[in-house]
Amino acid sequence: MKTLLLPPEISLGNDGWHLTLSPAAGGRVTSLRSSQGEREIDWIVPMPEQCRRHGFPASAWPKAGIYPLLPFSNRIRGGRFSWAGLALDLPLHPGERHAMHGFGHRAEWQLLDCDGSSAAMLYVHEEDDNGWPWRFEAKQTISLAAGALAMKMEVTSTGNTALPPMPLGAGFHPYFPRRFARQVSFAAQQLWQADAEHVAIGVGEIPPQHDYRTLRSIPPEEELTLYYGGWNGQAMLGDGRQHCIAISASPPLSHLVLHAPKAGEYFCIEPVTHVADAVNLAQSGFPDTGLKTLAAGRTFSCDFRMAFSSLAIPEPP
């Protein structure tokens, strides 16, 4: 099994804010913290020290940091789909019966540029690697400001022009400390139904227990993996005391995954382009899956931003 090694991590800083990232370990952000006097605050779950020293298996990544999702998000049922006459069979994730989260976060990225508060990384996916016949290049740009983090993804199809345009999905997978689940709010139009293996099977209205348009907490006793569609690109997280995170995303990231393990130390709010198994659902006639297509020579881009504040979110009256 391939092992991803973190060293050397790249450090970014800006006015008391510190970020580390590892191009070699899937283009991941590995920590983000601020210093206020003698107090340090982790705004995302930091990569464990054991992993920072020794790396980790590419298919058994720690639940920490932020990693890129491409060329698809979440699961593809059975790792199989047909596309414009091509029958594709992708590797299954260990312990799963499905392909999962694409290839970018399990590969080495190349550091293109770093100026102290921003960095750019490149991933080149060669034709037929992992059963994916399209060659493409992905560029991540990460910019750290005092109290804000911006991340941009650009994917360019650079492969054989004789192939049909490739199906595409992208997104970002951050792990937030569980204390920020005390106050959560976002607005979406739909909730996709899923089977017991977390693969989407249909779409419907959002039931009251999963409606976060009004500020509420994520129940610690529940295990949640929810796929929202028609997300407006805005979300707010708060610890109920004095810290909050405002998330904003560009329009292509019109879907949101909420994942919260039961009594876990983390939870995930993932801005993504499409629902789980969108490539099969779209061909079955489901609308609004969020699936994109990318012709040779064309570029797709998306971005999201997090603004961090020491002001508490006021509770609704």
N, C-alpha and C positions, 0 to 999 in steps of 0.2 A: 504494500500500500504506500502510495506516495506521501511523503511528509513535507509540509510547508514550514519553512524556517523563517522566523521573523527578522533576525539580525541581518543587516543593520536597520533599525527603525529610523525613520526620518522625524525630526522634531520641528514643529512650527510653534511660534509664540507671538503674542500680541497683547501688550499692556496687562500682564497678569493672567493671561489665558494661555494654556499649553495643550497642544495636541500632538499625538504620535501616530504615525501610519507606517505600514509595512507593504511596500510594493511587492516583495517576494512572496508574501503570504496572502495572495488573492486580492491585492490592492485595497487592503483594509485600513480603516481608521481603527487604531487599537486602544486609544484613550483620549479623553477630553476632560480637562479639569480647569478650574479657576482657583486662584489664590486670593483670599481676602484676609489680609493680616497673616496670622499664623494658621488660619483655617483653609484647608483645601476641600473643594467640592467636586465630586465626580458627577458629570452630567449625563454620561453614558456608562454602561457597565464596562470597566476596564478589563483588558486581556489579562488573565491570570499570570502570575510571575513564572510559574512552571512552563507555560506556553511561550512566554517571552524569551525564556532561556533556551528551551529545547525544541520549540516548534510543536506541531500537532498534525495528526493524520488529515489529509486533504478532505476526506469524506466524513470526518468526525470533529468538526470545528467546535471550539468553545462558544458558549452562548454569551458573546461579548462583542463590543466594538460596533462598527458599521461596515457592511460589505456590499459590493455591487451585485445586482441581479441582471444577468443577460446570458444568452439571447432570449431567455424566457424566465418568467417568475413562477415560483411555487411548483406545482406538479403537472406532469403530462402523464395521463393514464397509461399504465403499462409501458411507458417510454415509447409508444408507437403512435404514429399518425401518417396519413397520406396527404401529399401536397402537390398539386399540379402534375399528377402522374408519378410522383416519387413516393416510394414506400420507405419510411424512415423508422429505424429501430435504435433508440438511444440507450445508453447504459442506465441501469436502475440504481437508485441510491441504496446503499447497504441497509438492510432492515426494512426496506420499503418495496412495494410492488410497482413503483412509479419512478420516472425520472424526476429530478428535483432541483430547482434553483439555478439551472443553467451551468455554465462552465467557468465564468469569469472569476468567481470567488475561490476556485480550486486551482488556479493557475498563477504563474509568476507574471507580474507586471513590470514594465521597465520605467524607471524614473526618468522623465523627460526634462523637468525643470523644477527648481526649488529656490525661493528667494527669502526664506525666513518666515513668512506668514502665509505663503501659498505654495502649492505643488501641483504638478501635472504628471500623470502616469499613463502608460500605453499598454494595452493587451492586444496581441495579434492572434486571431484564431485561424489556423490553417485549414484548408479544405479537407473535409472528411474526418477531422479530428473529433473523437467521441461520436462518430456517426452523423455529424452535422456537415452537409456537403458544401455549405457556403463559406467562403473566406470573408472575414470582416476584421476591422480594427476598431477598438473602443478606447476612447480617451476619457479619463476622469480628471477633473480640475477641482481642487479643494482649496478654499480660501477661508482663513481664520481672521476674524476681527475681534475686538474687545466686545464680548457679549453676543457673538453671532458666528455661525458656521454656514458656508455656502458650498454646495456640491453640485457639479454639472457632469453629465454623461453625454458623450457624442459617439454614435456608432455609425461607421461608414462601411457599406458593402463594397468589397474590393475584389470579388471573385469572378468566376467564369460568367461572361455575359450570356452564354447559352443556357444557363440555368434560369428557372423562373425566379421572380423576386422572392426573397426569403421572408418567412414569417418572423416577426420580431416582437419581443417584449423586453422591458427593462424596468429597473426600479432600484430602491435602496432599502437595506435591511438593518435598521438600528436596533440595539438592545438598550432599553431604558431601565434604570433602577426602579424597583417595584414601588418605591415611595411616591413616584410620579403618577401611579395609577389611582391615587386618592381623588384626583380631580381630572376628568377627561371629557372633552367635548369636541364634536365634529359633526358635520352635516353631510348626509349622503341620500341618494334617491332610492336605492335598491339594496337588498341583501340576497346574495346568492346562497341557495341551499346546497349542502354538501353531504356526501355519504360518510360512513364511519371511518374511511381512510383519508378524509379531508380533500376529496376531489369534488369539484362543483358539478351539480347535476341539474340545476334549474335556477330560476330567479323569481323573486317575489317582493312583497312589501316588507318593510322593516318592522318586526314586532316590538311592542313597548319595552320588553326586557333587554333589547339590543339597540335601542334608540338612544344615541348620545348627542342629540341636538341640544339638550339641556345638560348642563354640567352634572356629572355623576361619577361615582367610583366604579372600578372594575371589581366585582366580587372576588375576594381571595379564595373562596371555597369552590369556585367554578373553574373548569378548564375550557378555554375559549379558543377557537380558531374560526374567525368570521371573515367573509369576503364581501366588502361593500362596493357597490357600483354607483356611478354618478356622484362621486365625491367632489366637493367644491374646491379642494386644494388647500383647505385651512383646518388646523387642529390645534387644540390647546391642552397642555398637560400641566398639572400642578401637584405639589406635595401637601397642600392643605395648610401650609405654614408660611413660608417666605420665599419659595422658589417656584418658578414656572417656566415652561418651554412653549413658545409659539412656533408652530410648523406651518410653512407655506410651500406649495409645489406648483410647478408650471402645468398648464392644461393637459399635456399628454399623460400626466400621472393622474388619471381620472378614477382610479380604483385604490382602495385602501384595505390592507390586511391588518386585522387585530388578532394578535396571538398572545395569550396569557395562560401559562401553565398553572395548574392548581397549586396554591401556596408556594409559588416560585419566587425567586429573588429578582426576577426580571419580567418584563413584558415588551411586546414589539408593536409598534405602529409603523407599517411599511407602505410608503407611497409607491405604487406600481402602475403600469400601464393597463394591465389586464387581469382578469379573473383566473384562478387555477384551471388548467386544462382548456384554456381559451382556444387553442388551435383545433381541438376536436369539437368543442361546443360550437364554434363559428361555422364549421363545415356541416354541423347537424342542423343549422338554421337558427341558432340563438342569436339575437341581435345584441349590440352593445356589450360585447365581450371585452372590448378594448384592444383586441389584437391588431398589430400594425403589420405592414409589409414594407420591404425595403429593396428597391431595385439596385442593380449593380451601378456603382458610381454615386449613389445618393447617400445623404447623411441624415440621421435622426438624432434629435437632441432632447434632453429633459433635464430639469434641475429641481433641487429643493433646498430650503433654507430653514435653519433653526435659530431663533432669537431667544436668548436666555436672560431671565430677569430675577431679581431678588425681591420683587413685589408679589405679594400673595394675590391669588385670583379671588375676587369677592364672590361669596356664595350667593346664589339667587335668593330673592326674598321669599 
